[in-house]
């Protein structure tokens, strides 16, 4: 699995996408107060897992931990998702969580 692009690499490769990501996604959507950053991280990890977007999961695991989710809560979310998103999706996501520990 290739690592996800970091902000600097994305800016170099696709500056407009990097700008939109920062301005619209992180400076607007993530800042809305109806959901907490912790809740948004849980939703994001769930969506990425369900959609099989494994490449994006490691970055969002780290971000989720900054937003207050524990490793145990993230593991529990992935376990729960096994029954809704599929066993392979959950196991792949858990593999990303294990990579973050190493």
N, C-alpha and C positions, 0 to 999 in steps of 0.2 A: 504494500500500500504506500502510495506517495504521500508525503506530509502535505497538509493544507498550506495554502499560501499565507504568508504573514503580511501585515499591512505594507511593509516596504516593498516586498516583491510584487504584491498586487498593484501598488502605485506605479512601479516601473513598467509592468506589463500592460496594465489597463487603467490608466490614471482616472478616467471618467468613472469607471465602476468603483474604484477606491473612493473617489470623492462622494459618489452617491451613497455608498455603504456608510461612510462616516456621517454625512449630513442627514440623510433620510433615516437610515436604520438606527445608528447608534446615538445620534444627537436629537432624534425626534421620537421614533417608535419606542426605543428602549427607555426613554426618559418620561414617558407618559405615566401618570400616577395611579391609574386604575388597577394595574397589576404591579407588584413589587419586582425588582430585578431578580430576586430569588425565584419567584413564580415564572417569570419570563424565561429564565434559564432552564427550569424544569420542563416547560412547554417546548422550548427549542430542542433540548436533548431528546425529548419524546418524538418530536416531528422528524428530526434527523435520523433517529433509530428506525422509526416506522418506514421512512422513505429509503432507508439503506444508504444514507449519505455519510458513510463511515469516515471519509476523509476529513470531514468538518468536525467530527465528534471530539477528538483530543483537544482542540482549541476551546471548544465550548465546555468541556469538562473543567478545564482550568478556569475559565470565566465563571462557571457555575460555582466553583469553590470560592472565588473572590466574592460572589454574590450570596454566600452564606450556606450553600449546600455542602453537606459532609460527603465523604466517600461512601459511607454506609447508606446515606439517603439516595445517592446516585445509583449505587448497586441495586438497591431495593426498587428504584424506578425501572431500571433495565430488566430486573426479574419480573416485575409486574407486566412490563411491556411484552414479555415472551408470549403471554396469552392473548394479546391484542394485536401485536405487530408481527408475531411469528418468532419461533425459537431461534432460527439462524440470525435474525436481526438483533435479537437481544444478546446472543452470545458474541456476535461481532462487536456490539457496543461495549459489552463487558471486557472484551479484549483490549479496547481502547483505554478503559479505566485501569486495567492492569499495566498497560504501557506507561501511563502517567506516574505509576508508583516507582517504576524502574528508572 
